[in-house]
């Protein structure tokens, strides 16, 4: 059975993410991108569906873990009857290719360790062709190539790649798992210790820009900001709602959705947090991603997109995976991407307004998209939709949706009341419509309690 969700910690490199359990097993990883196929899917099944365990071969008598201060680098201390080791897990913020680095450090005594790497692409279904090449393991399947490098003998079989070794006090042994396209050949080796130092510097430099005086809870806010940063796709600026799919909303239930995509609503809320924390570069990156995703058809705007701005997210189920703690189905893609949700227009326009007030420079495309969004909303604001909770039942009117329609009109009017970018006729029309929406909410969006 799958581990508890709270037993997992997040690792990331700005383009994808992995989940590592308290026991030292990495049970979820999609390569090369957040929304690509998983090569470790034990989170939604068993170890047969892909994982990488690195832990003592014998019984663990005590375990503790923590992130290194102000980083996304996880340290796990594992104690046995013979000694104690520390496993340092991280993903270097990539420059060319993606890697998972695991450094085993001996803290006390001599501990017998075991590494078991079981790659399964296509969400646990496809084992790659794996071969030993000198001291490395090279695995290929379709467009994917994986290399495992370690300073010890690797036992490569068709099922898994294993290694048994001893770690003594003061000794450090590094495993590096790297991804590349199969038509490009194996990626160059990386220095694990140098990568650790550069990863520490990256995270501490980034979060070091946060002013602790902005909050009464600096530790919690800093940790939350690091998590948000880890969910931003570095190349595109898109922000995924989560790095996982099909974790159930209720134990054993069927409300298991794929959240590895960019919801305009969620990202707008996150942009607010980033701007309030002083991270204007990330905010501008998301704004630019949004403009590219909407492109020249604001009236065809989706509620969510892939991390690169692509708009097709067909939903299908992975019948070979039993699901997290047997919660089925396991879904890939999200059919809600085609739903009509009026509130999204308000969130997008409010977000763009906030970005401008926060110092993010405007553009001609931004204004054109705002105007066309408002014109489209003017025509459809009275239509029914699926609502903020993405109901798959019959569309209907929702109070929240209508309030956000009002927000859309209000932000547009507020911005252009003193500008000459729109005609007086349009401004008067939208101002009157804003009041109409306001009045309808007050008249219709409540129930009298007896």
Helices and strands as residue ranges (DSSP letters): G 5-7, E 8-12, E 17-21, E 25-30, E 38-40, G 42-44, G 47-49, E 51-56, E 62-67, E 74-80, E 83-90, E 99-118, H 121-124, E 129-133, E 136-141, E 144-150, E 155-156, E 161-168, E 172-181, H 192-207, G 212-214, H 218-230, E 262-263, H 264-276, H 280-294, G 298-300, E 304-305, E 316-317, G 324-326, E 331-332, G 335-338, H 343-357, H 364-380, H 399-416, H 424-444
